[in-house]
Amino acid sequence: MSTFGNPFRPGAGHMPPYLAGRQAEQKEFERLLQQRTILDNLVLTGLRGVGKTVLLETLKPIAIRENWMWVGADLSETISVSEANLATRIITDLSVITSGVTLHTQGPSTVGFTGKPSALVRPVNYAFLMSKFEETPGLVADKIKAVLEFVWSIFSQTGRNGIVFAYDEAQNLSDNAEKEQFPLAVLLDVFQSIQRKGIPFMLVLVGLPTLFPKLVESRTYAERMFRVVSLAQLDVEDCEEAITKPVQDSKCPVHFSQSSVEVITGLSGGYPYFIQFICREVYDIWVQQASSGNELSPVPSEEITRKLDTDFFAGRWARITDRQRELMYVVSNLDSCDREFSVQEIVDESSIILGRGFGNSHTNQILATLTKQGLIYKNRHGKYSFAVPLMASFIRRQYEE
């Protein structure tokens, strides 16, 4: 039995054995690739654990199949340090696809001869693109545009439809007015300008729900520049497929009954990461029981929930203060805790369940801190939501214990 490995993969961005329920999003991306002039770029957003990175990985082969080239990376917070860092990121990514291209240019005559200048063969690698960047006069945005236009002058002759620039963790990108550095604004300005010239370079930005409000705050026209696709939990049918499809192989020693599927679906809340996590635990437990000749136990919900609390939630919970925890506990008791909530709702609820409630000013301060820590996010309607799925139920369990 042990020859059939556990097919479930609960890792950050790890491709699951079966991708359930994202066909509509893939078709929307295919539609965007049919644009002759890029009017709509793509923002892919959602909570952690909803499968954004995995979906992004599935878009790459679609783009390649449709005769587009693909470049990209994860955006770390260092990108926001300066506009120059953003330029380095873009040029580094571009050099991956340009380094195989060579340019034939005329160099100076060979020493000792007075004939025609000699031909130089230069690879369009990182050093070449960076020299192009540095020799272009103007601001950083002007320099990046020059590099992008030059790159398209090469690839437009190859029959390619365009280039997709795909960036994960894009919520890390931000402007810094105090240091007069605006990398996010530069990114938007550059691509809007390039696309107005008819160059088919498409942005695909992936990140937490804070991403799109950041884009609009930086450049109001970003609202018209992007098609926003928000990933939600899987529905019941898709959950069932995500659970059962990976173990349908006849050699697999474990199969899930309908009752087990329902239990796992409930525990996971429909979030793909949690489905993978829970199924992996159940699979390992059942394989050991089967190999020992024991009857398979029901899904150990309590034990798996405790392990999930330790592995996924506890680290985040440990980083905040007692008073911040109290506020999050208040939120977890709101009827709308798994959707969105307002400052006033928190203030009103805190006066009921705490001996010492929160005022409006204090609530705003704590929410701002929790937002920076990635536990809460503010949406465009001025309300807040948990940035981590199933956080409310975890918090309630901590206080019940």
Legacy VTK file of the C-alpha trace (Angstrom):
# vtk DataFile Version 3.0
C-alpha trace
ASCII
DATASET POLYDATA
POINTS 401 float
0.000 0.000 0.000
2.821 2.388 0.786
3.918 2.445 -2.880
1.095 4.914 -3.630
2.277 8.192 -2.096
0.062 10.732 -0.416
-1.237 12.868 -3.333
-2.297 15.890 -1.282
0.050 18.906 -1.114
-0.769 21.597 1.461
2.100 23.948 0.668
2.238 27.612 -0.254
1.690 27.658 -4.003
2.099 23.890 -4.430
0.079 22.556 -7.337
-2.677 20.245 -6.039
-3.187 16.866 -7.707
-6.485 18.158 -9.097
-7.412 21.825 -9.554
-11.117 22.155 -8.856
-13.454 25.012 -9.576
-11.263 27.562 -11.359
-12.366 27.037 -14.960
-14.277 30.334 -15.126
-11.196 32.305 -14.065
-9.039 30.518 -16.637
-11.562 31.301 -19.379
-11.558 34.956 -18.352
-7.787 35.028 -18.754
-8.119 33.412 -22.189
-10.542 36.191 -23.129
-8.049 38.861 -22.058
-5.387 37.252 -24.239
-7.562 37.863 -27.299
-7.235 41.655 -26.968
-5.496 43.287 -29.920
-4.958 46.461 -27.906
-4.536 45.855 -24.174
-7.366 47.709 -22.454
-7.819 45.281 -19.545
-5.035 43.890 -17.399
-5.740 41.296 -14.721
-5.820 41.580 -10.932
-6.244 38.221 -9.220
-7.081 38.637 -5.559
-8.304 36.688 -2.549
-7.471 35.586 0.980
-4.491 33.422 1.812
-5.215 29.768 1.180
-7.734 30.390 -1.582
-5.376 29.221 -4.348
-4.183 32.419 -6.061
-0.607 31.269 -6.684
-1.740 27.872 -7.907
-4.186 29.462 -10.338
-1.465 31.816 -11.561
0.733 28.812 -12.372
-2.040 27.362 -14.529
-2.340 30.608 -16.515
1.238 30.402 -17.778
0.722 27.377 -20.083
-2.495 28.974 -21.338
-0.568 32.106 -22.338
2.181 30.076 -24.010
-0.401 28.019 -25.892
-1.954 31.254 -27.160
1.463 32.342 -28.511
2.293 34.798 -25.718
5.563 34.964 -23.842
5.548 34.939 -20.043
7.821 36.634 -17.513
7.356 37.281 -13.823
8.310 36.705 -10.225
7.205 37.184 -6.623
7.341 40.818 -5.545
9.166 41.232 -2.255
8.923 44.351 -0.108
12.385 45.423 -1.301
10.823 46.346 -4.640
9.076 49.251 -2.902
12.343 50.693 -1.599
13.004 52.541 -4.844
11.917 52.987 -8.436
15.354 51.699 -9.451
14.599 48.400 -7.688
11.416 48.062 -9.716
13.389 48.687 -12.918
15.930 46.028 -11.923
13.101 43.552 -11.294
11.500 44.144 -14.704
14.804 44.031 -16.597
15.873 40.877 -14.749
12.630 39.157 -15.703
12.817 40.300 -19.317
16.400 39.107 -19.707
15.224 35.518 -19.180
13.417 35.565 -22.531
15.746 37.967 -24.375
19.083 36.355 -23.501
18.715 33.853 -26.340
18.406 36.679 -28.863
21.512 38.128 -30.542
21.928 41.441 -32.306
24.275 41.928 -35.207
25.769 45.405 -35.102
28.632 47.144 -36.864
31.715 47.634 -34.724
34.926 49.595 -35.393
37.382 48.322 -38.035
39.701 45.547 -36.985
43.155 46.829 -35.977
45.576 46.704 -38.952
42.858 46.806 -41.600
41.148 49.709 -43.252
38.196 47.855 -44.742
34.570 47.789 -43.617
33.775 47.815 -39.901
33.617 44.367 -38.350
30.299 42.772 -37.367
29.589 42.435 -33.648
27.263 39.782 -32.265
25.766 40.887 -28.961
23.390 38.809 -26.832
20.393 40.760 -25.537
21.097 39.711 -21.959
20.684 41.479 -18.635
23.843 43.577 -19.131
22.658 44.698 -22.569
19.190 45.683 -21.323
20.632 47.463 -18.308
22.992 49.458 -20.538
19.962 50.409 -22.636
18.230 51.542 -19.451
21.170 53.586 -18.197
21.926 55.335 -21.492
18.336 56.545 -21.915
17.851 60.105 -20.662
14.966 61.068 -18.408
13.200 59.665 -15.377
13.121 56.010 -14.336
9.756 55.617 -16.063
11.214 56.932 -19.333
14.116 54.504 -19.075
11.869 51.491 -18.439
9.639 52.455 -21.368
12.672 52.627 -23.638
13.734 49.112 -22.621
10.221 47.717 -23.103
9.820 49.346 -26.506
13.202 48.005 -27.578
12.301 44.481 -26.464
9.045 44.589 -28.430
10.893 45.835 -31.513
12.685 42.465 -31.400
9.783 40.147 -30.571
7.243 41.850 -32.834
9.155 40.317 -35.738
8.809 36.782 -34.358
5.029 36.493 -34.662
4.433 36.535 -30.923
1.116 37.952 -29.754
2.630 39.720 -26.762
4.269 39.337 -23.357
2.539 38.698 -20.026
4.215 40.269 -16.982
2.932 38.221 -14.027
3.717 39.273 -10.466
2.649 37.404 -7.337
2.462 38.953 -3.846
1.852 42.275 -5.588
0.274 43.752 -2.457
3.874 44.288 -1.291
4.346 46.976 -3.924
3.669 50.496 -2.654
4.709 54.125 -3.016
6.776 55.960 -0.426
6.070 59.675 -0.563
8.413 60.453 2.332
11.398 59.167 0.343
9.998 60.472 -2.950
9.952 56.982 -4.386
6.853 55.839 -6.294
7.510 52.376 -7.759
3.833 51.410 -7.869
2.907 54.614 -9.713
5.824 54.093 -12.090
4.675 50.544 -12.874
1.159 51.740 -13.704
2.359 54.754 -15.692
4.793 52.678 -17.736
2.292 49.995 -18.718
-0.486 52.457 -19.443
1.871 54.384 -21.741
3.177 51.233 -23.432
-0.317 49.908 -24.023
-1.506 53.227 -25.457
1.207 52.814 -28.095
-0.331 49.489 -29.085
2.399 47.324 -27.569
0.776 44.095 -26.295
2.347 43.841 -22.850
-0.210 42.694 -20.251
0.093 42.999 -16.474
-1.163 40.178 -14.271
-0.970 41.169 -10.606
-1.798 38.661 -7.870
-2.216 39.481 -4.210
-4.334 39.894 -1.103
-7.547 41.957 -1.190
-5.544 45.073 -0.249
-3.987 45.043 -3.728
-6.647 46.715 -5.866
-7.370 49.583 -3.415
-3.604 50.237 -3.412
-3.557 50.455 -7.205
-6.455 52.898 -7.285
-4.958 54.992 -4.484
-1.709 55.284 -6.429
-3.324 56.070 -9.795
-7.084 56.595 -10.020
-7.111 55.436 -13.642
-6.067 51.974 -12.405
-9.782 51.354 -11.840
-10.231 51.352 -15.632
-6.999 49.530 -16.329
-7.736 46.194 -14.652
-10.245 43.395 -14.718
-10.487 42.289 -11.079
-11.085 38.585 -10.442
-11.700 37.741 -6.786
-11.218 34.124 -5.771
-13.712 32.806 -3.232
-14.088 29.466 -1.514
-14.979 26.426 -3.580
-18.612 25.390 -3.676
-19.708 21.999 -2.340
-19.413 20.231 -5.708
-15.918 21.565 -6.347
-14.847 20.621 -2.812
-15.986 17.072 -3.436
-13.938 16.886 -6.636
-10.847 18.330 -4.915
-11.153 15.655 -2.219
-12.079 12.587 -4.277
-10.353 13.021 -7.662
-6.778 12.562 -6.325
-7.623 9.144 -4.819
-9.593 7.652 -7.717
-6.597 5.631 -8.924
-7.245 1.921 -8.446
-3.854 1.566 -6.736
-4.715 4.128 -4.083
-5.291 2.448 -0.699
-7.571 5.214 0.586
-10.984 6.326 -0.635
-13.303 8.876 0.941
-16.911 8.030 1.747
-19.608 10.616 1.170
-19.869 11.273 4.891
-16.091 11.837 5.101
-16.262 14.247 2.162
-18.970 16.228 3.925
-16.955 16.408 7.155
-13.794 17.551 5.341
-15.746 20.118 3.314
-17.177 21.562 6.524
-13.823 21.676 8.293
-12.108 23.330 5.334
-14.655 26.078 4.803
-14.163 25.460 1.082
-10.613 26.858 1.069
-8.293 24.838 -1.206
-5.298 25.022 1.156
-7.317 23.631 4.063
-8.733 20.858 1.872
-5.191 19.780 0.990
-4.056 20.043 4.620
-6.961 18.037 6.046
-6.917 15.391 3.305
-3.188 14.868 3.724
-3.621 14.255 7.468
-6.586 11.920 6.986
-4.787 10.009 4.235
-1.715 9.381 6.407
-3.832 8.246 9.346
-5.936 5.870 7.276
-2.979 4.370 5.406
-1.361 3.472 8.738
-4.589 1.972 10.041
-5.123 -0.042 6.837
-1.552 -1.360 6.837
-2.059 -2.584 10.400
-5.269 -4.341 9.467
-7.387 -1.989 11.583
-10.769 -0.628 10.645
-10.589 2.952 9.360
-11.661 5.524 11.912
-13.940 8.481 11.172
-12.267 11.739 10.174
-10.534 12.906 13.406
-11.952 16.421 13.243
-10.825 17.635 16.646
-7.230 16.428 16.270
-6.867 17.836 12.744
-8.371 21.164 13.811
-5.843 21.381 16.640
-2.978 20.604 14.272
-4.237 23.196 11.795
-4.405 25.738 14.603
-0.790 25.036 15.493
0.588 24.920 11.955
-1.397 27.711 10.280
-2.852 30.129 12.820
-0.695 30.056 15.957
2.300 31.883 14.482
0.139 34.810 13.404
-1.708 34.894 16.730
1.557 34.919 18.711
2.762 38.138 17.054
0.031 40.415 18.399
-0.569 42.004 21.797
-3.218 41.038 24.334
-5.265 44.154 23.583
-5.131 43.434 19.842
-6.278 39.892 20.586
-9.202 41.262 22.584
-10.306 43.370 19.647
-10.056 40.406 17.284
-12.075 38.352 19.774
-14.755 41.043 19.700
-14.772 40.855 15.898
-15.021 37.053 15.984
-18.308 37.414 17.889
-19.934 39.630 15.280
-22.539 38.008 13.042
-20.663 39.416 10.049
-17.182 38.335 11.228
-16.566 36.133 8.172
-17.643 38.859 5.759
-16.979 42.494 6.701
-17.383 44.718 9.730
-17.176 48.382 10.683
-15.453 50.325 13.442
-18.803 51.171 15.009
-19.844 47.518 15.122
-16.628 46.676 16.973
-17.137 49.534 19.446
-20.735 48.508 20.143
-19.928 44.801 20.533
-16.914 45.458 22.770
-19.079 47.291 25.287
-21.240 44.164 25.570
-18.675 41.349 25.868
-15.709 43.131 27.463
-15.514 44.805 30.816
-13.463 47.544 29.175
-14.701 48.379 25.692
-12.948 50.088 22.785
-13.456 53.681 21.667
-13.551 54.713 18.025
-10.053 56.195 18.006
-8.457 53.201 19.727
-10.286 50.792 17.410
-9.004 52.642 14.355
-5.435 52.557 15.683
-5.506 48.827 16.390
-7.115 48.022 13.034
-4.382 50.009 11.271
-1.712 47.986 13.102
-3.429 44.676 12.364
-3.691 45.684 8.708
0.064 46.245 8.541
0.552 42.812 10.105
-1.594 41.200 7.429
-4.377 40.004 9.716
-7.033 42.549 8.731
-7.627 44.452 5.518
-9.729 47.473 4.691
-11.885 47.275 1.602
-12.824 50.128 -0.695
-16.118 50.724 1.110
-14.386 51.637 4.361
-15.165 48.359 6.089
-12.770 45.692 7.304
-12.416 41.931 6.919
-10.148 39.210 8.224
-7.245 38.662 5.816
-6.807 35.069 6.992
-9.593 32.555 6.243
-11.395 30.874 9.153
-9.608 33.218 11.572
-12.767 33.987 13.530
-13.427 30.362 14.468
-9.769 29.937 15.490
-9.996 32.981 17.792
-13.181 31.701 19.420
-11.485 28.367 20.097
-8.600 30.126 21.844
-10.950 31.937 24.211
-13.130 28.896 24.824
-10.032 26.991 25.927
LINES 1 402
401 0 1 2 3 4 5 6 7 8 9 10 11 12 13 14 15 16 17 18 19 20 21 22 23 24 25 26 27 28 29 30 31 32 33 34 35 36 37 38 39 40 41 42 43 44 45 46 47 48 49 50 51 52 53 54 55 56 57 58 59 60 61 62 63 64 65 66 67 68 69 70 71 72 73 74 75 76 77 78 79 80 81 82 83 84 85 86 87 88 89 90 91 92 93 94 95 96 97 98 99 100 101 102 103 104 105 106 107 108 109 110 111 112 113 114 115 116 117 118 119 120 121 122 123 124 125 126 127 128 129 130 131 132 133 134 135 136 137 138 139 140 141 142 143 144 145 146 147 148 149 150 151 152 153 154 155 156 157 158 159 160 161 162 163 164 165 166 167 168 169 170 171 172 173 174 175 176 177 178 179 180 181 182 183 184 185 186 187 188 189 190 191 192 193 194 195 196 197 198 199 200 201 202 203 204 205 206 207 208 209 210 211 212 213 214 215 216 217 218 219 220 221 222 223 224 225 226 227 228 229 230 231 232 233 234 235 236 237 238 239 240 241 242 243 244 245 246 247 248 249 250 251 252 253 254 255 256 257 258 259 260 261 262 263 264 265 266 267 268 269 270 271 272 273 274 275 276 277 278 279 280 281 282 283 284 285 286 287 288 289 290 291 292 293 294 295 296 297 298 299 300 301 302 303 304 305 306 307 308 309 310 311 312 313 314 315 316 317 318 319 320 321 322 323 324 325 326 327 328 329 330 331 332 333 334 335 336 337 338 339 340 341 342 343 344 345 346 347 348 349 350 351 352 353 354 355 356 357 358 359 360 361 362 363 364 365 366 367 368 369 370 371 372 373 374 375 376 377 378 379 380 381 382 383 384 385 386 387 388 389 390 391 392 393 394 395 396 397 398 399 400
